[in-house]
Amino acid sequence: MIHVIQNIYPKLLLYSYMTKDALLETAKRIAPFIHRTPVLSSTQINKIAKTNIFFKCENFQKMGAFKMRGAANAIMNLSAQQKQNGVVTHSSGNFAQAVSLSAQMSGIKAYIVMPSTAPLVKQEAVLGYGGEITICPPTIEERELAANKIVSETGATFLHPSNDLDVILGNATSSMELLEEQNDLDYVLTPVGGGGLVAGTALAVQHFGNGCKTIGGEPFEVDDAFRSLESGKIEFNETTDTIADGLRTNLGDINFPIIQKHVEQIIRVTEYEIIAAMRLIWERLKIIVEPSCAVPFAAVLKETAKFQDKKIGIIISGGNVDLGKLPF
């Protein structure tokens, strides 16, 4: 089992399981449990950005975000005993929903630790999918303490939202689908929070990208990944004051080596740039997206010289937004 090996031989695990075959097997495994999401484009957006953008719309995924892919793969790889004891995770919302729904589909218990700042719409969705919520203070340390307490009391298996290879491989399938439809992309961009999406995307691009490169987008207010690439070690944030609530987490020891090796660059954007990009997607694509997934589009708009006349893929990571608290 990947989860067992992961604790004993993390470096061996990384290089043994990040293969093209592993990605293909993952895609086949989770196909019955996810949607193949559409790819959209806009002539007007392309004119504004001076490039050609293909938006992979994971906001149309089951439970409304790409997280369904990683959660489904992780739960399907559990042993019978692990499934009997259920699963636990900590998440600001999207992975919480994904684990709850995936667990419900598999007939197992899901314990969900959520920070007190998690949007109400995401908390309600978790409850709707059968997850049992524990609210904690909004810090990584408090999340981990609460999750560890549940593990010790129930024997549930902990699923990390981003620093878990099963999750990363599941996340990679979004870009695999995108590259199947658009096999001549120059770049694929994703938001960067905990690092699970950008790491999975980087693996997919590495194996299926035909010279394509992976770039991350990150808010200045939580630019730990940008600083981590510069320093060569995992950095942390002193504050999490960003509208992109899904990006308020930090990298892990499993996804960081993948990011170091396969991600070309991380572009930082301001809160104003995030809101402007989010509004433009709403106005031009006519779809609901949350602030976090506007970040890579904001990066393209910011670096027009870099991306001009290129073919760009952007992962629209999710659409679970509180409509009562729109920033525009």
C-alpha positions in Angstrom: 0.0 0.0 0.0 1.3 3.4 -0.8 0.2 4.9 2.5 2.3 2.4 4.4 5.4 2.7 2.3 5.1 6.5 2.4 6.0 6.6 6.1 9.0 4.3 5.8 10.7 5.2 2.5 9.5 8.6 1.4 12.3 9.3 -1.1 12.1 5.8 -2.6 8.3 6.2 -2.8 8.6 9.5 -4.8 10.8 8.1 -7.5 9.1 4.7 -7.6 5.5 5.8 -8.1 5.8 9.0 -10.1 5.7 7.1 -13.4 3.6 7.5 -16.5 2.1 4.1 -15.9 1.2 5.2 -12.3 -0.7 8.2 -13.7 -2.5 6.2 -16.3 -3.5 3.6 -13.7 -4.8 6.4 -11.4 -6.9 7.9 -14.2 -8.4 4.5 -15.0 -9.1 3.8 -11.3 -11.0 7.0 -10.5 -12.8 7.5 -13.8 -16.1 6.0 -12.6 -16.1 8.4 -9.6 -15.4 11.7 -11.2 -16.5 13.9 -14.1 -14.4 14.6 -17.1 -14.7 18.3 -16.9 -15.0 20.7 -19.9 -12.3 22.9 -21.4 -13.5 26.5 -22.2 -12.0 29.4 -24.0 -13.0 33.0 -24.7 -12.1 35.1 -27.7 -12.5 38.3 -25.6 -10.3 37.0 -22.8 -7.6 36.0 -25.3 -7.6 39.5 -26.7 -7.3 41.0 -23.3 -4.5 38.6 -22.2 -2.8 38.7 -25.7 -2.6 34.9 -25.6 -4.6 31.7 -26.1 -6.0 30.3 -22.9 -7.8 27.0 -22.3 -9.6 26.8 -19.0 -9.9 23.3 -17.5 -13.1 23.8 -15.5 -12.8 21.7 -12.3 -15.5 24.0 -10.9 -17.8 21.5 -12.8 -16.3 18.5 -11.0 -18.3 16.5 -8.5 -18.5 18.6 -5.3 -17.3 21.5 -7.3 -13.5 21.2 -7.3 -10.5 19.2 -8.5 -10.0 17.9 -5.0 -12.5 15.1 -5.8 -9.8 13.4 -7.9 -7.2 13.1 -5.2 -9.7 12.2 -2.5 -11.3 9.5 -4.6 -7.9 8.0 -5.4 -6.7 8.0 -1.8 -9.9 6.4 -0.5 -9.9 3.7 -3.2 -6.3 2.8 -2.2 -7.3 2.1 1.4 -7.3 -1.4 2.8 -10.5 -3.0 4.0 -9.5 -2.5 7.6 -8.7 1.2 7.0 -12.1 1.7 5.3 -13.8 0.1 8.3 -12.3 2.7 10.6 -13.0 5.6 8.3 -10.9 8.6 7.3 -10.1 12.0 8.7 -8.7 15.2 7.2 -8.3 18.9 7.9 -9.4 21.3 5.2 -10.7 24.8 4.7 -13.4 23.4 2.5 -12.8 21.7 -0.9 -10.8 18.7 0.3 -13.3 18.4 3.2 -16.1 18.1 0.7 -14.2 15.8 -1.6 -13.3 13.4 1.3 -16.9 13.5 2.6 -18.4 12.7 -0.8 -15.8 10.1 -1.7 -16.3 8.4 1.7 -20.1 8.5 1.3 -19.7 6.8 -2.1 -17.6 4.1 -0.6 -19.8 3.7 2.4 -17.3 4.7 5.0 -17.1 7.3 7.8 -15.5 10.8 7.2 -14.3 13.0 10.1 -13.6 16.5 8.9 -11.6 19.2 10.8 -12.3 22.7 9.5 -10.9 26.0 10.6 -13.4 28.5 12.0 -12.8 30.8 9.0 -14.0 28.2 6.5 -16.8 29.6 4.3 -20.3 28.5 5.5 -21.2 27.3 2.1 -18.4 24.7 2.3 -19.3 23.7 5.8 -22.9 23.1 4.7 -21.7 21.1 1.8 -19.6 18.8 4.0 -22.6 18.1 6.2 -24.7 17.4 3.1 -22.1 14.8 2.0 -22.3 13.1 5.4 -19.0 14.4 6.9 -18.8 14.9 10.6 -17.3 18.3 11.3 -14.9 19.4 14.1 -14.3 23.2 14.1 -10.8 24.4 15.2 -8.9 27.7 15.3 -7.6 28.8 11.9 -4.0 27.7 12.1 -2.2 24.7 10.6 -1.0 23.6 14.1 -4.6 23.5 15.5 -5.8 21.6 12.4 -3.2 19.0 12.9 -3.9 18.7 16.7 -7.6 18.2 16.1 -7.0 15.6 13.3 -4.5 13.7 15.4 -6.9 13.5 18.3 -9.6 12.0 16.0 -7.1 9.5 14.7 -6.2 8.4 18.2 -9.8 8.1 19.3 -11.2 6.4 16.2 -8.4 4.7 14.4 -9.4 6.6 11.2 -6.8 7.0 8.5 -5.5 10.5 8.0 -5.6 11.8 4.5 -3.6 15.0 3.9 -5.2 17.5 1.5 -2.0 18.0 -0.5 1.0 16.2 0.9 -0.1 12.6 0.0 1.1 10.8 -3.1 -2.3 9.2 -3.8 -3.9 12.6 -3.6 -1.2 14.2 -5.9 -1.6 11.4 -8.5 -5.3 11.9 -8.4 -4.9 15.6 -8.9 -2.7 15.0 -11.9 -5.5 13.5 -13.9 -7.0 17.0 -14.5 -4.0 18.1 -16.5 -3.8 14.7 -18.2 -7.3 15.3 -19.6 -6.4 18.8 -20.6 -3.3 17.7 -22.4 -5.3 15.0 -24.2 -7.5 17.7 -25.7 -4.8 20.3 -26.2 -1.5 18.5 -26.8 0.4 21.6 -27.9 0.3 23.8 -24.8 3.3 25.9 -23.9 2.4 26.2 -20.2 -0.1 24.9 -17.7 -0.8 27.1 -14.7 -2.4 26.3 -11.4 -2.9 28.1 -8.1 -0.5 27.1 -5.3 -1.7 26.5 -1.8 -0.7 23.2 -0.1 1.1 22.2 -3.3 -0.9 19.1 -4.2 -2.4 20.5 -7.4 0.7 22.1 -8.8 2.8 19.0 -8.0 0.2 16.7 -9.7 0.0 19.0 -12.6 3.8 19.1 -12.9 3.9 15.3 -13.1 1.2 15.2 -15.8 3.0 17.9 -17.8 6.3 16.1 -17.4 5.0 12.8 -18.8 2.3 14.0 -21.3 3.2 17.7 -22.0 5.3 17.6 -25.2 7.7 20.3 -24.0 5.0 22.0 -22.0 6.0 23.7 -18.7 4.3 24.1 -15.3 3.9 27.5 -13.6 2.2 28.2 -10.3 0.3 31.3 -9.2 0.3 32.5 -5.6 -0.9 35.5 -3.6 1.7 37.9 -2.2 0.0 37.5 1.1 0.7 33.8 1.3 3.8 33.4 -0.8 5.5 30.6 1.1 5.9 28.4 -2.1 7.6 31.2 -3.9 10.0 31.7 -1.0 10.5 27.9 -0.6 11.7 27.6 -4.2 14.1 30.5 -3.6 15.5 29.2 -0.3 15.4 25.4 -1.2 13.5 24.6 2.0 9.8 24.7 3.0 8.9 28.1 4.2 5.8 29.2 6.2 3.5 32.2 6.3 3.2 34.5 9.3 -0.3 35.6 8.2 -2.9 34.3 5.9 -4.7 37.5 5.0 -5.8 36.7 1.4 -9.2 36.4 -0.3 -7.9 33.1 -1.8 -9.1 31.1 1.2 -8.1 27.8 -0.4 -4.4 28.9 -0.6 -3.8 29.6 3.1 -1.8 26.4 3.6 1.9 25.5 3.1 3.9 22.9 1.1 4.8 19.4 2.4 7.8 17.2 2.3 6.2 14.9 -0.4 5.0 17.5 -2.9 7.9 20.0 -2.4 10.6 17.8 -4.1 8.2 17.4 -7.1 7.7 21.1 -7.2 11.4 21.8 -7.0 12.2 19.5 -9.8 9.3 20.1 -12.2 7.8 23.6 -11.6 9.5 26.3 -13.7 8.3 29.3 -11.8 5.8 30.7 -9.3 4.3 34.1 -10.1 2.9 36.2 -7.2 -0.2 38.4 -7.6 -1.9 41.0 -5.4 -5.3 40.9 -3.9 -6.5 43.5 -6.3 -5.2 41.4 -9.3 -6.9 38.3 -7.9 -10.3 40.0 -7.6 -10.0 41.6 -11.1 -9.1 38.2 -12.7 -12.0 36.5 -10.8 -14.5 39.2 -12.1 -13.2 38.8 -15.6 -13.8 35.1 -15.6 -17.3 35.6 -14.2 -18.1 38.2 -16.8 -16.5 36.6 -19.9 -16.8 32.9 -19.3 -20.1 33.1 -17.5 -19.1 30.6 -14.9 -18.8 30.6 -11.1 -15.2 30.4 -9.8 -13.8 31.0 -6.4 -11.0 33.4 -5.7 -8.2 30.8 -5.4 -8.7 29.6 -9.0 -8.5 33.2 -10.3 -4.9 33.4 -9.1 -3.2 31.7 -12.1 -5.3 33.7 -14.5 -4.2 36.9 -12.6 -0.6 35.7 -13.1 -1.1 35.5 -16.9 -2.6 38.9 -17.0 0.3 40.3 -15.0 3.0 38.7 -17.1 1.6 39.4 -20.6 5.1 39.7 -22.2 6.0 36.2 -21.0 2.8 34.6 -22.2 2.0 36.6 -25.3 0.9 34.5 -28.3 1.5 31.3 -26.3 -1.0 28.5 -25.7 -1.8 28.4 -22.0 -3.8 25.9 -20.0 -5.2 27.1 -16.7 -6.7 24.8 -14.1 -9.9 26.4 -12.7 -9.6 24.6 -9.4 -13.1 25.1 -8.0 -16.3 27.0 -7.8 -17.4 26.7 -4.2 -17.9 30.4 -3.4 -20.1 32.1 -0.8 -22.4 34.1 -3.1 -23.2 36.4 -0.2 -19.6 37.6 0.1 -18.5 38.3 -3.4 -15.6 40.8 -3.6 -17.1 42.8 -6.5 
